Amino acid sequence: MWSRAAGVLRLFSLTLLLWPCAAGLAFADDPAKEFWPEVDTWWRVSPAWRLSLFVPISENLDTQYREGNLIPQVDVAFGTAHRERRLVDEDRVRAMKFFLFRGGYLGGKSLDDQGEAYTEHTAFAELHWRLPVKGGFLLSQRLRTEFRWLGQDNPEFSSRLRYRLMLEKEYTVGRVSLVPYVNVEPYYDSRYDTVNRIRLIPGASVSWTRYAAIEGNLTYQHDSKSSATHTVALNVILHVFLDTSRTP
């Protein structure tokens, strides 16, 4: 059974890694090129509970159009604890719980025009299912539902359903931890009553201290309902970790 699962995972990983190359060859037009810097602050208040605040910015490198978001969240981990490991967004090796629930709010707007081009208020909830597999890999599934109000004066309500599948593995050298990963995520949008967006993201997180980590990834996005059908973005994230849980 394990050999069959390992074969499936190898095929899954190879498919995800080769897909951007195939998609790139199929571009009819040059993709939009964007830069997404972000600062994520994580505050663990107990072994199970954690608060976080994400501050991402996106910029189109051709037009210099920019958007900013503020995303407060709360997490709770539950279920059976698996062997200790470090995840992409963890400050240290911990006993990982099988499930994680996250709830939060996203406020966003276009910068430089007081939100005239884009304003968003979104409430969201996520369920994460983390499964260790043979070879030290971690297979994660995330189901996320969003309730969105778009627009500044007369906001339009809509909803999205997103499913993400991610494969990651930790490598350590002394005090340095490297966690490469790859994930794929389709989006269903009620405004169009279809799956209009899909993202493929290979990346890695590097940490050398319990207080910080740097994550970088390259995102390919296909959106059939956007003026930019193809987008390629460089995402650089600084993770800052705070801890009052008093775990060793």
One Martini backbone bead per residue (centre of mass of N, CA, C, O) as a GRO file, in nm:
protein
  248
    1MET     BB    1   0.058   0.062  -0.021
    2TRP     BB    2   0.298   0.257   0.009
    3SER     BB    3   0.412   0.226  -0.278
    4ARG     BB    4   0.160   0.333  -0.418
    5ALA     BB    5   0.152   0.610  -0.279
    6ALA     BB    6   0.433   0.700  -0.373
    7GLY     BB    7   0.368   0.691  -0.676
    8VAL     BB    8   0.142   0.900  -0.671
    9LEU     BB    9   0.312   1.134  -0.553
   10ARG     BB   10   0.520   1.148  -0.780
   11LEU     BB   11   0.317   1.208  -1.004
   12PHE     BB   12   0.193   1.459  -0.878
   13SER     BB   13   0.453   1.628  -0.860
   14LEU     BB   14   0.532   1.618  -1.162
   15THR     BB   15   0.277   1.750  -1.272
   16LEU     BB   16   0.301   2.022  -1.117
   17LEU     BB   17   0.588   2.100  -1.228
   18LEU     BB   18   0.508   2.081  -1.550
   19TRP     BB   19   0.259   2.265  -1.599
   20PRO     BB   20   0.380   2.554  -1.635
   21CYS     BB   21   0.531   2.485  -1.896
   22ALA     BB   22   0.285   2.410  -2.064
   23ALA     BB   23   0.132   2.676  -2.017
   24GLY     BB   24   0.347   2.866  -2.135
   25LEU     BB   25   0.330   2.748  -2.430
   26ALA     BB   26   0.005   2.837  -2.445
   27PHE     BB   27   0.039   3.127  -2.464
   28ALA     BB   28  -0.096   3.393  -2.644
   29ASP     BB   29   0.003   3.581  -2.416
   30ASP     BB   30   0.140   3.765  -2.204
   31PRO     BB   31   0.178   3.762  -1.886
   32ALA     BB   32   0.115   3.876  -1.594
   33LYS     BB   33   0.328   4.070  -1.375
   34GLU     BB   34   0.397   4.004  -1.024
   35PHE     BB   35   0.422   4.141  -0.681
   36TRP     BB   36   0.415   3.966  -0.340
   37PRO     BB   37   0.435   4.111  -0.058
   38GLU     BB   38   0.477   3.985   0.295
   39VAL     BB   39   0.339   3.992   0.637
   40ASP     BB   40   0.353   3.740   0.900
   41THR     BB   41   0.183   3.705   1.212
   42TRP     BB   42   0.246   3.482   1.492
   43TRP     BB   43   0.033   3.372   1.781
   44ARG     BB   44   0.090   3.156   2.040
   45VAL     BB   45  -0.135   3.075   2.319
   46SER     BB   46  -0.128   2.762   2.258
   47PRO     BB   47  -0.101   2.446   2.144
   48ALA     BB   48  -0.387   2.503   1.973
   49TRP     BB   49  -0.372   2.818   1.970
   50ARG     BB   50  -0.393   3.085   1.708
   51LEU     BB   51  -0.270   3.391   1.592
   52SER     BB   52  -0.313   3.619   1.301
   53LEU     BB   53  -0.134   3.852   1.064
   54PHE     BB   54  -0.192   3.970   0.740
   55VAL     BB   55   0.025   4.166   0.493
   56PRO     BB   56  -0.060   4.212   0.172
   57ILE     BB   57   0.090   4.288  -0.154
   58SER     BB   58   0.006   4.399  -0.488
   59GLU     BB   59   0.195   4.419  -0.809
   60ASN     BB   60   0.202   4.551  -1.121
   61LEU     BB   61   0.484   4.573  -1.328
   62ASP     BB   62   0.350   4.735  -1.574
   63THR     BB   63   0.125   4.943  -1.418
   64GLN     BB   64   0.150   4.981  -1.088
   65TYR     BB   65  -0.072   4.834  -0.967
   66ARG     BB   66  -0.232   4.831  -0.632
   67GLU     BB   67  -0.277   4.607  -0.348
   68GLY     BB   68  -0.437   4.573  -0.018
   69ASN     BB   69  -0.419   4.376   0.294
   70LEU     BB   70  -0.616   4.263   0.587
   71ILE     BB   71  -0.557   3.952   0.800
   72PRO     BB   72  -0.736   3.821   1.045
   73GLN     BB   73  -0.679   3.527   1.267
   74VAL     BB   74  -0.796   3.192   1.375
   75ASP     BB   75  -0.666   2.896   1.540
   76VAL     BB   76  -0.743   2.532   1.558
   77ALA     BB   77  -0.620   2.234   1.690
   78PHE     BB   78  -0.711   1.884   1.614
   79GLY     BB   79  -0.677   1.569   1.716
   80THR     BB   80  -0.452   1.363   1.626
   81ALA     BB   81  -0.120   1.312   1.700
   82HIS     BB   82   0.167   1.340   1.537
   83ARG     BB   83   0.457   1.361   1.451
   84GLU     BB   84   0.714   1.556   1.457
   85ARG     BB   85   0.706   1.884   1.286
   86ARG     BB   86   0.769   2.116   1.025
   87LEU     BB   87   0.612   2.382   0.889
   88VAL     BB   88   0.580   2.651   0.695
   89ASP     BB   89   0.416   2.810   0.961
   90GLU     BB   90   0.655   2.736   1.164
   91ASP     BB   91   0.896   2.779   1.438
   92ARG     BB   92   0.880   2.463   1.513
   93VAL     BB   93   0.888   2.164   1.636
   94ARG     BB   94   0.582   1.964   1.630
   95ALA     BB   95   0.293   1.824   1.726
   96MET     BB   96   0.072   1.718   1.491
   97LYS     BB   97  -0.242   1.776   1.398
   98PHE     BB   98  -0.487   1.662   1.190
   99PHE     BB   99  -0.649   1.930   1.251
  100LEU     BB  100  -0.763   2.260   1.114
  101PHE     BB  101  -0.910   2.566   1.219
  102ARG     BB  102  -1.018   2.866   1.030
  103GLY     BB  103  -1.073   3.217   1.099
  104GLY     BB  104  -1.176   3.528   0.915
  105TYR     BB  105  -1.059   3.849   0.776
  106LEU     BB  106  -1.095   4.056   0.473
  107GLY     BB  107  -0.926   4.360   0.384
  108GLY     BB  108  -0.957   4.554   0.075
  109LYS     BB  109  -0.756   4.769  -0.155
  110SER     BB  110  -0.679   5.008  -0.358
  111LEU     BB  111  -0.409   5.191  -0.428
  112ASP     BB  112  -0.393   5.549  -0.483
  113ASP     BB  113  -0.754   5.555  -0.486
  114GLN     BB  114  -0.926   5.479  -0.226
  115GLY     BB  115  -1.074   5.212  -0.359
  116GLU     BB  116  -1.214   5.250  -0.646
  117ALA     BB  117  -1.125   4.978  -0.799
  118TYR     BB  118  -1.094   4.829  -0.499
  119THR     BB  119  -1.324   4.654  -0.271
  120GLU     BB  120  -1.302   4.441   0.033
  121HIS     BB  121  -1.522   4.210   0.222
  122THR     BB  122  -1.425   3.914   0.417
  123ALA     BB  123  -1.552   3.603   0.521
  124PHE     BB  124  -1.382   3.310   0.666
  125ALA     BB  125  -1.335   2.944   0.626
  126GLU     BB  126  -1.126   2.662   0.748
  127LEU     BB  127  -1.018   2.324   0.654
  128HIS     BB  128  -0.761   2.111   0.778
  129TRP     BB  129  -0.580   1.823   0.637
  130ARG     BB  130  -0.319   1.618   0.785
  131LEU     BB  131  -0.094   1.379   0.607
  132PRO     BB  132   0.127   1.151   0.663
  133VAL     BB  133   0.383   1.015   0.454
  134LYS     BB  134   0.593   0.852   0.289
  135GLY     BB  135   0.920   1.004   0.326
  136GLY     BB  136   0.826   1.274   0.501
  137PHE     BB  137   0.561   1.360   0.400
  138LEU     BB  138   0.299   1.616   0.346
  139LEU     BB  139  -0.054   1.597   0.319
  140SER     BB  140  -0.272   1.868   0.222
  141GLN     BB  141  -0.602   1.989   0.302
  142ARG     BB  142  -0.816   2.268   0.180
  143LEU     BB  143  -1.121   2.420   0.292
  144ARG     BB  144  -1.273   2.721   0.150
  145THR     BB  145  -1.491   2.981   0.263
  146GLU     BB  146  -1.654   3.274   0.107
  147PHE     BB  147  -1.775   3.606   0.209
  148ARG     BB  148  -1.851   3.870  -0.021
  149TRP     BB  149  -1.777   4.233  -0.053
  150LEU     BB  150  -1.799   4.426  -0.348
  151GLY     BB  151  -1.725   4.745  -0.315
  152GLN     BB  152  -1.794   5.072  -0.198
  153ASP     BB  153  -2.104   5.173  -0.210
  154ASN     BB  154  -2.242   4.893  -0.354
  155PRO     BB  155  -2.212   4.606  -0.245
  156GLU     BB  156  -2.136   4.283  -0.367
  157PHE     BB  157  -2.257   3.968  -0.324
  158SER     BB  158  -2.049   3.675  -0.263
  159SER     BB  159  -1.900   3.349  -0.337
  160ARG     BB  160  -1.645   3.106  -0.232
  161LEU     BB  161  -1.473   2.799  -0.337
  162ARG     BB  162  -1.184   2.631  -0.193
  163TYR     BB  163  -0.921   2.396  -0.308
  164ARG     BB  164  -0.632   2.253  -0.142
  165LEU     BB  165  -0.327   2.090  -0.256
  166MET     BB  166  -0.046   1.970  -0.051
  167LEU     BB  167   0.317   1.928  -0.073
  168GLU     BB  168   0.559   1.845   0.190
  169LYS     BB  169   0.911   1.896   0.317
  170GLU     BB  170   1.166   1.844   0.553
  171TYR     BB  171   1.492   2.006   0.591
  172THR     BB  172   1.805   1.961   0.774
  173VAL     BB  173   2.078   2.198   0.889
  174GLY     BB  174   2.102   2.208   1.184
  175ARG     BB  175   1.923   2.514   1.234
  176VAL     BB  176   1.821   2.461   0.947
  177SER     BB  177   1.509   2.502   0.765
  178LEU     BB  178   1.358   2.321   0.486
  179VAL     BB  179   1.032   2.381   0.303
  180PRO     BB  180   0.916   2.233   0.048
  181TYR     BB  181   0.654   2.303  -0.207
  182VAL     BB  182   0.324   2.206  -0.349
  183ASN     BB  183   0.031   2.361  -0.511
  184VAL     BB  184  -0.330   2.335  -0.569
  185GLU     BB  185  -0.607   2.580  -0.670
  186PRO     BB  186  -0.943   2.595  -0.692
  187TYR     BB  187  -1.217   2.822  -0.799
  188TYR     BB  188  -1.539   2.903  -0.685
  189ASP     BB  189  -1.783   3.133  -0.836
  190SER     BB  190  -2.099   3.276  -0.800
  191ARG     BB  191  -2.094   3.492  -1.031
  192TYR     BB  192  -2.039   3.237  -1.257
  193ASP     BB  193  -2.094   2.938  -1.188
  194THR     BB  194  -1.771   2.860  -1.163
  195VAL     BB  195  -1.452   2.753  -1.243
  196ASN     BB  196  -1.223   3.033  -1.292
  197ARG     BB  197  -0.981   2.940  -1.096
  198ILE     BB  198  -0.618   2.863  -1.096
  199ARG     BB  199  -0.351   2.743  -0.883
  200LEU     BB  200   0.016   2.729  -0.895
  201ILE     BB  201   0.258   2.642  -0.619
  202PRO     BB  202   0.595   2.681  -0.589
  203GLY     BB  203   0.807   2.636  -0.286
  204ALA     BB  204   0.966   2.792   0.017
  205SER     BB  205   1.091   2.749   0.356
  206VAL     BB  206   1.307   2.945   0.581
  207SER     BB  207   1.475   2.855   0.892
  208TRP     BB  208   1.698   2.976   1.192
  209THR     BB  209   1.462   3.047   1.391
  210ARG     BB  210   1.188   3.080   1.616
  211TYR     BB  211   1.107   3.393   1.501
  212ALA     BB  212   1.171   3.317   1.184
  213ALA     BB  213   1.078   3.338   0.824
  214ILE     BB  214   1.127   3.250   0.477
  215GLU     BB  215   0.914   3.293   0.189
  216GLY     BB  216   0.896   3.141  -0.146
  217ASN     BB  217   0.714   3.195  -0.462
  218LEU     BB  218   0.556   3.069  -0.770
  219THR     BB  219   0.277   3.199  -0.938
  220TYR     BB  220   0.016   3.039  -1.118
  221GLN     BB  221  -0.260   3.202  -1.301
  222HIS     BB  222  -0.594   3.106  -1.398
  223ASP     BB  223  -0.847   3.338  -1.548
  224SER     BB  224  -1.145   3.340  -1.732
  225LYS     BB  225  -1.269   3.636  -1.593
  226SER     BB  226  -1.018   3.796  -1.663
  227SER     BB  227  -0.816   4.026  -1.821
  228ALA     BB  228  -0.601   3.828  -1.686
  229THR     BB  229  -0.559   3.507  -1.759
  230HIS     BB  230  -0.245   3.534  -1.704
  231THR     BB  231  -0.038   3.478  -1.406
  232VAL     BB  232   0.279   3.592  -1.268
  233ALA     BB  233   0.416   3.544  -0.930
  234LEU     BB  234   0.608   3.692  -0.676
  235ASN     BB  235   0.641   3.552  -0.344
  236VAL     BB  236   0.720   3.732  -0.036
  237ILE     BB  237   0.769   3.607   0.305
  238LEU     BB  238   0.741   3.723   0.639
  239HIS     BB  239   0.787   3.543   0.934
  240VAL     BB  240   0.643   3.601   1.260
  241PHE     BB  241   0.712   3.475   1.596
  242LEU     BB  242   0.495   3.412   1.865
  243ASP     BB  243   0.511   3.296   2.228
  244THR     BB  244   0.281   3.177   2.513
  245SER     BB  245   0.263   2.846   2.558
  246ARG     BB  246   0.516   2.696   2.696
  247THR     BB  247   0.664   2.528   2.502
  248PRO     BB  248   0.961   2.347   2.431
   0.00000   0.00000   0.00000
